[in-house]
Amino acid sequence: MTEMDPFRQKICIWAGPVSLACFLIGMSFTGFSLPMSSELGPREIVAFYQQHRTGIRIAAVFSLFCSGLMMMFAAAISAQLQRIEGRTTPWVFVQLMGGVMGNLPFALAGIVWTVAAFRPDRSPEITQAINDLAWFLLELPAPTAIIQFLAIICVVLGDGAEDPVFPKWVAYLNIVVALAFLPGVLGGVLVGCKSMDWNGAIAYLVPGIASAGWVLFMFVALRRAAKHP
């Protein structure tokens, strides 16, 4: 097997925390006012988009970069998993595809936000529907990210080497984060409940904090794995 280039590995590994920074910077242009409550009426939503029109457009661009960079991060994970599994394995590809599908909604949501902010003078009900679409795009695809975590769990726990590429805590981390993502799925169904609203403590904060923590801890694990002989 051809040895991986350390510089190219580092680019993909560092794409994780850079992606997280892109998301936070983008949200700062909206005054961290997103997500808004699903209980807001059409005219309140239109007023929000009119007030934050430029900020939402900038946030959308950062969201697109966030999505692309996280795909690079997923590629870095698959490269290390392949060292464990070898050339012929489904789990490496499952993780990579889960990483793509789990982050594609950030790109799509960014585009939808831009559409909603593009013509704030349209019918308020149309803007409300577009806004709803953006948040369902971010909430409902959580199962694809959970499949990504499942692939990492299976490979890491199945590594029987005396000096494994990833320590076992990486698998346990992904188990915890996968469980933390479940409220995001429920939030798409039970969005009428306050705690399960798009900006609720359970449906938004729990998966959001878990996602940020996952990026940082996996970044540490990947840097260690890249130095593993």
C-alpha positions in Angstrom: 0.0 0.0 0.0 1.3 3.4 -0.9 2.2 5.5 2.1 -0.1 8.5 2.7 1.4 11.9 2.3 1.6 13.6 5.7 0.9 17.1 4.3 -2.3 16.1 2.5 -3.4 14.2 5.6 -2.9 17.4 7.8 -4.9 19.5 5.4 -7.9 17.1 5.7 -7.5 16.7 9.4 -7.4 20.4 10.1 -10.4 20.9 7.9 -12.5 19.7 10.8 -11.9 22.5 13.3 -11.7 25.0 10.5 -15.2 23.9 9.4 -16.5 24.4 13.0 -15.0 27.9 13.0 -16.7 28.6 9.7 -20.0 27.7 11.1 -19.6 29.8 14.2 -18.3 32.8 12.2 -21.2 32.5 9.8 -23.8 32.4 12.6 -22.2 35.5 14.2 -23.3 37.5 11.2 -26.9 36.7 12.1 -26.3 37.7 15.8 -26.6 34.0 16.7 -30.3 34.5 16.2 -30.7 31.2 14.4 -32.5 29.0 14.7 -35.7 30.9 15.3 -38.7 29.3 17.0 -41.2 27.4 14.9 -44.0 29.2 16.7 -43.2 32.5 14.9 -45.9 33.7 12.5 -45.3 34.4 8.8 -44.9 38.1 9.3 -42.4 37.7 12.2 -40.3 35.4 10.1 -40.3 37.9 7.2 -39.3 40.7 9.6 -36.4 38.5 10.8 -35.2 37.9 7.2 -35.5 41.6 6.4 -33.6 42.6 9.5 -30.8 40.1 9.0 -30.9 39.9 5.2 -27.2 40.5 4.5 -26.1 38.5 7.6 -28.1 35.5 6.5 -26.5 35.6 3.0 -23.0 35.7 4.5 -23.9 32.9 7.0 -25.1 30.8 4.0 -21.8 31.1 2.3 -19.9 30.1 5.5 -22.4 27.2 5.8 -21.4 26.0 2.3 -17.7 26.1 3.2 -18.5 24.3 6.5 -20.2 21.5 4.6 -17.3 21.1 2.1 -14.6 21.1 4.8 -16.4 18.5 6.9 -16.4 16.2 3.9 -12.6 16.6 3.8 -12.6 15.7 7.5 -14.7 12.6 6.8 -12.1 11.6 4.1 -9.3 11.9 6.7 -11.3 9.5 9.0 -11.8 7.0 6.2 -8.1 7.1 5.3 -7.2 6.1 8.8 -10.0 3.5 9.0 -8.7 1.9 5.8 -5.3 1.4 7.5 -7.2 -0.9 10.0 -9.6 -2.6 7.5 -7.4 -2.9 4.5 -8.4 -2.4 0.9 -11.6 -4.4 0.8 -14.1 -3.2 3.4 -17.6 -1.7 3.3 -17.2 0.3 6.6 -14.6 2.7 5.2 -17.0 3.6 2.4 -20.0 3.7 4.7 -18.2 6.2 6.9 -17.3 8.3 3.9 -20.8 8.3 2.4 -22.3 9.0 5.9 -19.9 11.9 6.2 -21.0 13.3 2.9 -24.7 12.8 3.5 -24.6 14.0 7.0 -23.0 17.3 5.9 -24.8 17.9 2.6 -27.8 19.4 4.5 -25.6 22.3 5.8 -25.0 23.2 2.1 -28.6 22.8 1.2 -29.8 24.8 4.2 -27.4 27.6 3.3 -28.9 27.7 -0.2 -32.5 27.7 1.1 -31.6 30.5 3.6 -30.3 32.5 0.7 -33.6 31.9 -1.2 -35.6 33.0 1.8 -33.6 36.2 2.2 -33.5 37.0 -1.5 -37.1 38.3 -1.9 -38.3 39.3 1.6 -41.2 41.2 0.0 -42.9 38.0 -1.3 -45.9 36.5 0.4 -45.1 35.9 4.1 -46.5 32.4 3.9 -44.1 31.5 1.1 -41.1 32.8 3.2 -42.4 30.8 6.2 -42.5 27.6 4.1 -39.0 28.2 2.8 -37.8 28.8 6.3 -39.5 25.6 7.5 -37.7 23.7 4.7 -34.3 25.0 5.8 -34.7 23.8 9.4 -36.2 20.4 8.5 -33.2 19.9 6.2 -30.9 20.3 9.2 -33.0 18.3 11.7 -34.2 15.2 9.8 -31.0 13.9 8.2 -29.5 13.0 11.6 -29.7 9.2 10.9 -27.2 9.6 8.0 -24.7 11.0 10.5 -25.5 8.2 13.0 -24.6 5.7 10.3 -21.3 7.4 9.9 -20.7 7.0 13.7 -21.7 3.4 13.5 -19.0 2.7 10.9 -16.3 4.3 13.1 -17.5 2.3 16.1 -17.4 -1.0 14.3 -14.0 -0.5 12.8 -12.4 0.8 16.0 -13.8 -1.9 18.2 -12.8 -4.5 15.7 -9.2 -3.4 15.6 -7.4 -6.3 17.4 -3.9 -4.9 17.1 -1.7 -4.5 20.2 -1.1 -0.9 19.2 -4.3 0.2 17.5 -4.6 3.1 15.1 -7.4 4.6 17.2 -7.8 4.1 20.9 -11.0 2.5 22.1 -12.3 5.8 23.5 -12.9 6.9 20.0 -15.6 4.2 19.6 -17.2 5.1 22.9 -17.1 8.8 21.9 -19.0 7.9 18.7 -21.6 5.9 20.7 -22.3 8.8 22.9 -22.5 11.3 20.0 -24.8 9.0 18.0 -27.2 8.8 21.0 -27.0 12.6 21.3 -28.1 13.0 17.7 -31.3 11.1 18.3 -33.2 14.2 19.7 -32.5 15.8 16.3 -34.5 13.1 14.6 -37.3 13.5 17.1 -37.2 17.2 16.8 -38.2 16.9 13.2 -41.3 15.0 14.2 -42.1 16.6 17.6 -41.2 20.1 16.6 -44.5 21.4 18.2 -43.1 20.6 21.7 -41.1 23.5 23.1 -38.0 21.5 24.2 -38.0 19.7 20.8 -38.4 23.0 18.8 -35.7 23.9 16.3 -34.2 26.3 19.0 -35.2 24.0 21.9 -32.7 22.7 24.5 -33.0 19.1 23.5 -33.5 19.1 19.8 -31.0 21.9 19.1 -28.5 22.3 21.9 -27.8 18.6 22.6 -27.0 17.6 19.0 -25.2 20.9 18.4 -22.9 20.6 21.4 -22.3 16.9 20.7 -21.4 17.7 17.1 -18.9 20.4 18.1 -17.3 18.1 20.7 -17.1 15.2 18.2 -15.2 17.4 15.7 -12.7 18.5 18.4 -12.1 15.0 19.9 -11.9 13.3 16.5 -9.4 16.0 15.5 -7.2 15.0 18.5 -7.6 11.3 17.6 -6.8 11.8 13.9 -3.6 13.8 14.7 -2.5 10.9 16.9 -3.5 8.3 14.2 -1.6 10.2 11.5 1.6 9.8 13.6 0.9 6.1 14.2 3.5 3.9 12.4 
